[in-house]
Amino acid sequence: MVGRGRLQSFNLQADKGAPSGVGKGGPRAEGGGLGPGEGFFSPEEAGREFRRRGGAVSWEGLFGHAPVLLKECLEALAPRPDGLYVDATLGGGGYSRSILKRLGPSGRLLALDLDPEPLSWAGEWGGSDTRLILRRSNFSRLSAILEDLSSGPADGVVADLGPSSRQFLQARRGFSFRADGPLDMRLDPDSPVTARDLVNGLEREALERIIRRGGDHRAARLARLICRKRGEKPIETTGELSTLALKAAGPKGRAERIHPATRLFLSLRMAVNGELSSLGDFLEGARGNLKTGGRLLVVSFHSEEDKLVKDFFKNPHGGFRALWKKGLEPSEDEVRANPRARSARLRGGEAI
Ligand SMILES: C[S@@+](CC[C@H](N)C(=O)[O-])C[C@H]1O[C@@H](n2cnc3c(N)ncnc32)[C@H](O)[C@@H]1O
């Protein structure tokens, strides 16, 4: 079951709008004629804007994502100038740029993302930095990638899970029930299965299982409603699905603090992207590819992920010493500046 409190704050923020921490010059306010949530700089536009303003604007702001628990993560990672580090979830590059700042000329940073857009952005902010190695890949393939690079074990690995605020707020990506768009939800836009496929193609029982796994107690009713609706015509948009969630909730559910579509959208996203299975493979990959004393740090945004990470570090035969018993949560100041951080938890371990 997904823990109520943490999931609640994750989704409420995720669907609220740009985090206030992204800074000025972030997602364009007016949208330039694009649909809601689509008014973002492209990497090329951002590069031009950055140069035009002589660097007086942040890449975080231009990209539209404020890094979460960055200070805590960097302190725990304590990069050595000549080390090899992995940022398994490049996103807007907030973590990567901070790690690069601490590396000397012989240090290296391997940065991964399964969405090609963050890699194009990194081409703009870090294109000429030969210490930065970019790979488009699922982090579940960490072992294979490091093997390809013949790099030897890493000194530290970080992962900041889930979609970035930028991905979340782009209606065309279909992550948010507040921005009407195609029912997509793929982190990797080339992966073959979308949320539309699951919603319209799965047997009712399978759909119910996925929804239940996300902690929605209305799973049976929702799955029945979805099947009835798709019998009339395929369900194509986030708006249509959200309307069904509201209907399944009834007046009582609609009065709850958490939006009735919250858990449904989260569970579908996790299923579309196989998020828990990728995370499990990633943790194993990191285990086999860290130097003794090297650190693995993971920021998660909901309880199911966090439990996987916690159990991984807790295993007495797992090859790690947990850095903190309960993990670290963001400070009140950080949450005030960036409400998306509210449900984040950082866990870490040192390879022994
Ligand atoms: C929360 S954002 C990371 C933000 C980044 N730390 C920053 O400060 O800008 C997560 C990023 O990881 C990517 N991602 C999520 N799951 C992934 C996976 N299994 N493999 C590789 N990248 C993944 C997403 O596409 C997204 O760009």
The ligand as a Gaussian input file, in Angstrom:
#p B3LYP/6-31G(d) Opt

LIG

0 1
 C       13.154000      14.200000     -10.700000
 S       13.970000      14.298000     -12.244000
 C       15.673000      14.572000     -11.816000
 C       15.974000      16.009000     -11.567000
 C       17.440000      16.302000     -11.368000
 N       17.973000      15.680000     -10.176000
 C       17.661000      17.791000     -11.288000
 O       18.132000      18.269000     -10.251000
 O       17.358000      18.499000     -12.250000
 C       14.069000      12.633000     -12.743000
 C       14.607000      12.433000     -14.136000
 O       14.949000      11.062000     -14.217000
 C       14.455000      10.498000     -15.376000
 N       14.141000       9.106000     -15.044000
 C       13.122000       8.615000     -14.315000
 N       13.198000       7.282000     -14.249000
 C       14.304000       6.921000     -14.934000
 C       14.928000       5.674000     -15.212000
 N       14.384000       4.529000     -14.823000
 N       16.084000       5.678000     -15.914000
 C       16.633000       6.842000     -16.342000
 N       16.071000       8.040000     -16.128000
 C       14.937000       8.084000     -15.430000
 C       13.243000      11.308000     -15.762000
 O       13.054000      11.264000     -17.153000
 C       13.628000      12.697000     -15.250000
 O       14.238000      13.451000     -16.258000

